[in-house]
Amino acid sequence: MNRIVKILMKRDNMTEAEARELVGAVKEDITQGIEEGFYSYEDVACIIEDDLGLEPDYIEYLLFWEEKNKWIV
């Protein structure tokens, strides 16, 4: 299970499905914004902090960590 999903479940009392849905939506928004050239690193850091309540350190886990515990590039 994704580290961010675990945090949201424990900290915010979310179900696994709720946490996965939120993480998926945030990841989709950020990925699309990066691909279209709208978001800088600072923008992504702010989105993660505002939407997920997490420090920018979690950008890697959001964008590059797959459920099968493999990093994607």
mmCIF file of the C-alpha atoms, coordinates in Angstrom:
data_MODEL
# 
_entry.id   MODEL 
# 
loop_
_atom_site.group_PDB 
_atom_site.id 
_atom_site.type_symbol 
_atom_site.label_atom_id 
_atom_site.label_alt_id 
_atom_site.label_comp_id 
_atom_site.label_asym_id 
_atom_site.label_entity_id 
_atom_site.label_seq_id 
_atom_site.pdbx_PDB_ins_code 
_atom_site.Cartn_x 
_atom_site.Cartn_y 
_atom_site.Cartn_z 
_atom_site.occupancy 
_atom_site.B_iso_or_equiv 
_atom_site.pdbx_formal_charge 
_atom_site.auth_seq_id 
_atom_site.auth_comp_id 
_atom_site.auth_asym_id 
_atom_site.auth_atom_id 
_atom_site.pdbx_PDB_model_num 
ATOM 1  C CA . MET A 1 1  ? 0.000   0.000  0.000   1.00 0.00 ? 1  MET A CA 1 
ATOM 2  C CA . ASN A 1 2  ? 1.219   3.484  -0.839  1.00 0.00 ? 2  ASN A CA 1 
ATOM 3  C CA . ARG A 1 3  ? 2.832   5.313  2.078   1.00 0.00 ? 3  ARG A CA 1 
ATOM 4  C CA . ILE A 1 4  ? 0.590   8.341  1.522   1.00 0.00 ? 4  ILE A CA 1 
ATOM 5  C CA . VAL A 1 5  ? -2.546  6.200  1.620   1.00 0.00 ? 5  VAL A CA 1 
ATOM 6  C CA . LYS A 1 6  ? -1.431  4.742  4.950   1.00 0.00 ? 6  LYS A CA 1 
ATOM 7  C CA . ILE A 1 7  ? -0.826  8.205  6.378   1.00 0.00 ? 7  ILE A CA 1 
ATOM 8  C CA . LEU A 1 8  ? -4.224  9.500  5.278   1.00 0.00 ? 8  LEU A CA 1 
ATOM 9  C CA . MET A 1 9  ? -5.969  6.459  6.709   1.00 0.00 ? 9  MET A CA 1 
ATOM 10 C CA . LYS A 1 10 ? -4.287  6.792  10.082  1.00 0.00 ? 10 LYS A CA 1 
ATOM 11 C CA . ARG A 1 11 ? -4.175  10.579 10.406  1.00 0.00 ? 11 ARG A CA 1 
ATOM 12 C CA . ASP A 1 12 ? -7.539  11.462 8.843   1.00 0.00 ? 12 ASP A CA 1 
ATOM 13 C CA . ASN A 1 13 ? -9.487  8.292  9.658   1.00 0.00 ? 13 ASN A CA 1 
ATOM 14 C CA . MET A 1 14 ? -10.155 7.663  5.966   1.00 0.00 ? 14 MET A CA 1 
ATOM 15 C CA . THR A 1 15 ? -11.044 4.300  4.568   1.00 0.00 ? 15 THR A CA 1 
ATOM 16 C CA . GLU A 1 16 ? -8.546  2.802  2.176   1.00 0.00 ? 16 GLU A CA 1 
ATOM 17 C CA . ALA A 1 17 ? -10.896 3.513  -0.730  1.00 0.00 ? 17 ALA A CA 1 
ATOM 18 C CA . GLU A 1 18 ? -11.298 7.174  0.267   1.00 0.00 ? 18 GLU A CA 1 
ATOM 19 C CA . ALA A 1 19 ? -7.564  7.651  0.657   1.00 0.00 ? 19 ALA A CA 1 
ATOM 20 C CA . ARG A 1 20 ? -6.798  5.977  -2.680  1.00 0.00 ? 20 ARG A CA 1 
ATOM 21 C CA . GLU A 1 21 ? -9.434  8.105  -4.418  1.00 0.00 ? 21 GLU A CA 1 
ATOM 22 C CA . LEU A 1 22 ? -7.983  11.327 -2.996  1.00 0.00 ? 22 LEU A CA 1 
ATOM 23 C CA . VAL A 1 23 ? -4.400  10.355 -3.797  1.00 0.00 ? 23 VAL A CA 1 
ATOM 24 C CA . GLY A 1 24 ? -5.405  9.342  -7.325  1.00 0.00 ? 24 GLY A CA 1 
ATOM 25 C CA . ALA A 1 25 ? -7.203  12.633 -7.936  1.00 0.00 ? 25 ALA A CA 1 
ATOM 26 C CA . VAL A 1 26 ? -4.297  14.709 -6.650  1.00 0.00 ? 26 VAL A CA 1 
ATOM 27 C CA . LYS A 1 27 ? -1.785  12.664 -8.639  1.00 0.00 ? 27 LYS A CA 1 
ATOM 28 C CA . GLU A 1 28 ? -3.863  13.032 -11.811 1.00 0.00 ? 28 GLU A CA 1 
ATOM 29 C CA . ASP A 1 29 ? -4.177  16.800 -11.324 1.00 0.00 ? 29 ASP A CA 1 
ATOM 30 C CA . ILE A 1 30 ? -0.455  17.238 -10.709 1.00 0.00 ? 30 ILE A CA 1 
ATOM 31 C CA . THR A 1 31 ? 0.588   14.968 -13.575 1.00 0.00 ? 31 THR A CA 1 
ATOM 32 C CA . GLN A 1 32 ? -1.680  16.788 -16.005 1.00 0.00 ? 32 GLN A CA 1 
ATOM 33 C CA . GLY A 1 33 ? -0.480  20.189 -14.782 1.00 0.00 ? 33 GLY A CA 1 
ATOM 34 C CA . ILE A 1 34 ? 3.159   19.198 -15.194 1.00 0.00 ? 34 ILE A CA 1 
ATOM 35 C CA . GLU A 1 35 ? 2.600   17.729 -18.660 1.00 0.00 ? 35 GLU A CA 1 
ATOM 36 C CA . GLU A 1 36 ? 0.799   20.873 -19.796 1.00 0.00 ? 36 GLU A CA 1 
ATOM 37 C CA . GLY A 1 37 ? 3.469   23.117 -18.317 1.00 0.00 ? 37 GLY A CA 1 
ATOM 38 C CA . PHE A 1 38 ? 1.204   24.767 -15.749 1.00 0.00 ? 38 PHE A CA 1 
ATOM 39 C CA . TYR A 1 39 ? 2.871   23.572 -12.541 1.00 0.00 ? 39 TYR A CA 1 
ATOM 40 C CA . SER A 1 40 ? 6.354   24.241 -11.232 1.00 0.00 ? 40 SER A CA 1 
ATOM 41 C CA . TYR A 1 41 ? 7.939   22.332 -8.365  1.00 0.00 ? 41 TYR A CA 1 
ATOM 42 C CA . GLU A 1 42 ? 6.706   25.025 -6.001  1.00 0.00 ? 42 GLU A CA 1 
ATOM 43 C CA . ASP A 1 43 ? 3.149   24.626 -7.319  1.00 0.00 ? 43 ASP A CA 1 
ATOM 44 C CA . VAL A 1 44 ? 3.292   20.864 -6.799  1.00 0.00 ? 44 VAL A CA 1 
ATOM 45 C CA . ALA A 1 45 ? 4.657   21.329 -3.281  1.00 0.00 ? 45 ALA A CA 1 
ATOM 46 C CA . CYS A 1 46 ? 1.769   23.677 -2.446  1.00 0.00 ? 46 CYS A CA 1 
ATOM 47 C CA . ILE A 1 47 ? -0.827  21.280 -3.873  1.00 0.00 ? 47 ILE A CA 1 
ATOM 48 C CA . ILE A 1 48 ? 0.516   18.384 -1.823  1.00 0.00 ? 48 ILE A CA 1 
ATOM 49 C CA . GLU A 1 49 ? 0.504   20.522 1.296   1.00 0.00 ? 49 GLU A CA 1 
ATOM 50 C CA . ASP A 1 50 ? -2.967  21.985 0.684   1.00 0.00 ? 50 ASP A CA 1 
ATOM 51 C CA . ASP A 1 51 ? -4.766  18.906 -0.633  1.00 0.00 ? 51 ASP A CA 1 
ATOM 52 C CA . LEU A 1 52 ? -3.052  16.145 1.325   1.00 0.00 ? 52 LEU A CA 1 
ATOM 53 C CA . GLY A 1 53 ? -1.624  18.007 4.315   1.00 0.00 ? 53 GLY A CA 1 
ATOM 54 C CA . LEU A 1 54 ? 1.843   16.632 3.607   1.00 0.00 ? 54 LEU A CA 1 
ATOM 55 C CA . GLU A 1 55 ? 5.303   18.118 3.285   1.00 0.00 ? 55 GLU A CA 1 
ATOM 56 C CA . PRO A 1 56 ? 6.910   18.386 -0.176  1.00 0.00 ? 56 PRO A CA 1 
ATOM 57 C CA . ASP A 1 57 ? 9.092   15.413 0.790   1.00 0.00 ? 57 ASP A CA 1 
ATOM 58 C CA . TYR A 1 58 ? 6.195   13.213 -0.296  1.00 0.00 ? 58 TYR A CA 1 
ATOM 59 C CA . ILE A 1 59 ? 6.268   14.337 -3.949  1.00 0.00 ? 59 ILE A CA 1 
ATOM 60 C CA . GLU A 1 60 ? 8.345   11.281 -4.856  1.00 0.00 ? 60 GLU A CA 1 
ATOM 61 C CA . TYR A 1 61 ? 5.899   8.906  -3.204  1.00 0.00 ? 61 TYR A CA 1 
ATOM 62 C CA . LEU A 1 62 ? 2.978   10.526 -4.960  1.00 0.00 ? 62 LEU A CA 1 
ATOM 63 C CA . LEU A 1 63 ? 4.422   10.653 -8.459  1.00 0.00 ? 63 LEU A CA 1 
ATOM 64 C CA . PHE A 1 64 ? 6.916   7.805  -8.692  1.00 0.00 ? 64 PHE A CA 1 
ATOM 65 C CA . TRP A 1 65 ? 5.837   5.000  -6.357  1.00 0.00 ? 65 TRP A CA 1 
ATOM 66 C CA . GLU A 1 66 ? 3.725   2.194  -7.752  1.00 0.00 ? 66 GLU A CA 1 
ATOM 67 C CA . GLU A 1 67 ? 1.572   -0.112 -5.667  1.00 0.00 ? 67 GLU A CA 1 
ATOM 68 C CA . LYS A 1 68 ? 3.856   -3.032 -6.459  1.00 0.00 ? 68 LYS A CA 1 
ATOM 69 C CA . ASN A 1 69 ? 6.612   -1.292 -4.473  1.00 0.00 ? 69 ASN A CA 1 
ATOM 70 C CA . LYS A 1 70 ? 8.604   -0.304 -7.520  1.00 0.00 ? 70 LYS A CA 1 
ATOM 71 C CA . TRP A 1 71 ? 9.826   3.116  -8.469  1.00 0.00 ? 71 TRP A CA 1 
ATOM 72 C CA . ILE A 1 72 ? 8.722   4.276  -11.891 1.00 0.00 ? 72 ILE A CA 1 
ATOM 73 C CA . VAL A 1 73 ? 10.569  6.792  -14.004 1.00 0.00 ? 73 VAL A CA 1 
# 
